């Protein structure tokens, strides 16, 4: 014979089981928490990106990028100016022009690899590097012109190379804070990083 108490407890037990599972609402709640956690993870990632973009490390990397283009352009400009027998002023102008060309070219190479069309890549390069190269060239060439005999020393003279190395080093140090300020505000090389992320 079936136990009446068992029958009486059956529905309650089933009901208790449903209550324990919360008619699966508990699972839905957990799913919601999981989704919430996932969103928090994305938010943290976004925050990390912003913090990284404004960091000194990112600014140093951006400035090294500009320094590479400037150094190549300047050295090539000095070589061409000397070979062509140009006046110091004309050589400086040529060096600055080539520094911009090579600086922009390095940035364009990177964003073109990221899939941007040429026209958009040019816009990104202009936005990313113009201020940085301008500041660097201003400092660099001021030092070169200021050091007595540096511009007239010639490529075979140690004075020329020592002055050039010192001017580039000083330009680098003084341009890093400028790049950091710009990147932290979504300008300069922050534009390049945005395209690389996407």
C-alpha positions in Angstrom: 0.0 0.0 0.0 1.3 3.4 -0.9 2.3 5.7 1.9 -0.1 8.7 2.1 2.6 10.8 3.6 4.7 10.0 0.5 1.9 11.2 -1.8 1.5 14.3 0.2 5.1 15.0 0.2 5.5 14.3 -3.5 4.0 17.5 -4.9 5.6 19.5 -2.2 8.9 17.9 -3.0 8.5 18.7 -6.7 7.4 22.2 -5.8 10.5 22.5 -3.6 12.6 21.3 -6.4 11.1 23.9 -8.7 11.6 26.5 -6.0 15.2 25.5 -5.6 15.8 25.9 -9.3 13.7 29.0 -9.4 11.8 27.7 -12.4 15.2 28.1 -14.2 15.1 31.8 -13.4 18.2 31.3 -11.3 20.0 30.1 -14.4 18.8 33.1 -16.3 20.1 35.2 -13.5 23.5 33.5 -13.7 23.5 34.0 -17.4 22.9 37.7 -16.8 25.8 37.8 -14.4 28.0 36.2 -16.9 27.0 38.7 -19.5 27.6 41.5 -17.0 31.0 40.1 -16.2 31.8 39.9 -19.9 30.8 43.5 -20.4 32.9 44.5 -17.4 35.8 42.7 -19.0 35.3 44.6 -22.3 35.1 47.9 -20.3 38.3 47.1 -18.5 40.0 46.3 -21.9 38.8 49.6 -23.3 40.1 51.5 -20.2 43.4 49.7 -20.5 43.7 50.8 -24.1 43.0 54.4 -23.2 45.5 54.3 -20.3 48.1 52.7 -22.5 47.6 55.2 -25.3 48.4 58.1 -22.9 51.4 56.4 -21.2 55.0 57.5 -21.4 55.8 54.1 -23.1 53.5 54.8 -26.0 54.8 58.3 -26.3 58.4 57.0 -26.4 57.5 54.5 -29.1 55.7 57.2 -31.2 58.7 59.5 -30.8 61.2 56.8 -31.8 59.1 56.2 -34.9 59.3 59.9 -35.8 63.0 60.0 -34.9 63.7 57.2 -37.3 62.1 59.1 -40.2 63.7 62.4 -39.2 67.2 60.9 -38.9 67.0 59.1 -42.3 65.7 62.3 -44.0 68.2 64.6 -42.3 71.2 62.4 -43.0 70.1 62.0 -46.6 69.5 65.7 -46.9 73.0 66.5 -45.5 74.6 64.0 -47.9 72.7 65.4 -50.9 73.3 69.0 -49.9 77.0 68.4 -49.5 77.3 66.4 -52.7 75.4 69.2 -54.6 77.5 71.9 -53.0 74.4 73.6 -51.6 74.5 76.5 -49.1 73.9 75.6 -45.4 70.4 77.2 -45.5 69.4 75.2 -48.6 70.8 72.0 -47.0 68.7 72.5 -43.9 65.6 73.1 -46.0 66.3 69.9 -48.0 66.9 67.9 -44.8 63.7 69.1 -43.2 61.7 68.3 -46.3 63.1 64.8 -46.5 62.5 64.3 -42.7 58.8 64.9 -43.3 58.7 62.7 -46.3 60.4 59.7 -44.5 58.4 60.3 -41.3 55.1 60.3 -43.2 56.2 57.3 -45.3 56.9 55.2 -42.2 53.5 55.8 -40.8 51.8 55.2 -44.2 53.5 51.9 -44.6 52.0 50.7 -41.3 48.5 51.9 -41.9 48.5 50.6 -45.5 49.3 47.2 -44.1 46.3 47.6 -41.8 44.1 47.8 -45.0 43.6 51.6 -45.3 43.3 53.1 -48.8 46.2 55.4 -49.9 44.1 58.6 -49.5 43.1 57.7 -46.0 46.6 56.6 -45.1 47.9 60.0 -46.2 45.4 61.7 -43.9 46.3 59.5 -41.0 50.0 60.2 -41.5 49.5 63.9 -41.6 47.4 63.9 -38.5 49.8 61.6 -36.6 53.2 63.0 -37.4 53.0 66.6 -38.5 53.3 68.2 -35.0 55.8 65.6 -33.8 58.1 66.0 -36.8 57.8 69.8 -36.7 58.8 70.0 -33.1 61.7 67.5 -33.6 63.0 69.3 -36.7 62.8 72.7 -35.0 64.9 71.6 -32.0 67.3 69.5 -34.1 68.1 72.2 -36.7 68.3 74.9 -34.1 71.0 72.9 -32.4 72.8 72.1 -35.6 72.9 75.8 -36.6 73.8 76.9 -33.1 76.8 74.6 -32.7 79.8 76.6 -34.2 81.1 75.1 -37.4 78.8 72.0 -37.3 77.0 72.8 -40.6 80.2 73.6 -42.4 82.2 70.7 -40.9 81.3 68.3 -43.7 80.3 64.6 -43.6 83.9 63.5 -43.0 84.2 65.6 -39.8 83.5 64.1 -36.4 82.0 67.5 -35.3 79.2 67.2 -37.8 78.2 63.8 -36.7 78.6 64.6 -33.0 76.4 67.7 -33.4 73.8 65.7 -35.4 73.7 62.9 -32.8 73.3 65.4 -29.9 70.6 67.4 -31.7 68.6 64.3 -32.5 68.9 63.1 -28.9 67.8 66.4 -27.5 64.9 66.6 -30.0 63.8 63.1 -28.9 63.8 64.0 -25.2 61.8 67.2 -25.7 59.3 65.7 -28.2 58.3 62.8 -26.0 56.2 65.0 -23.6 54.5 66.6 -26.7 53.6 63.2 -28.1 52.3 62.0 -24.7 50.1 65.1 -24.4 48.7 64.6 -27.9 48.1 60.8 -27.6 46.4 61.2 -24.2 43.9 63.5 -26.0 43.3 61.1 -28.9 45.5 63.0 -31.3 48.9 62.3 -32.9 49.8 58.7 -32.9 46.6 57.8 -31.2 45.0 58.0 -34.6 47.5 55.4 -35.9 46.9 53.0 -33.0 43.1 53.3 -33.5 43.5 52.0 -37.0 45.8 49.2 -36.0 43.3 48.1 -33.3 40.5 47.9 -35.8 
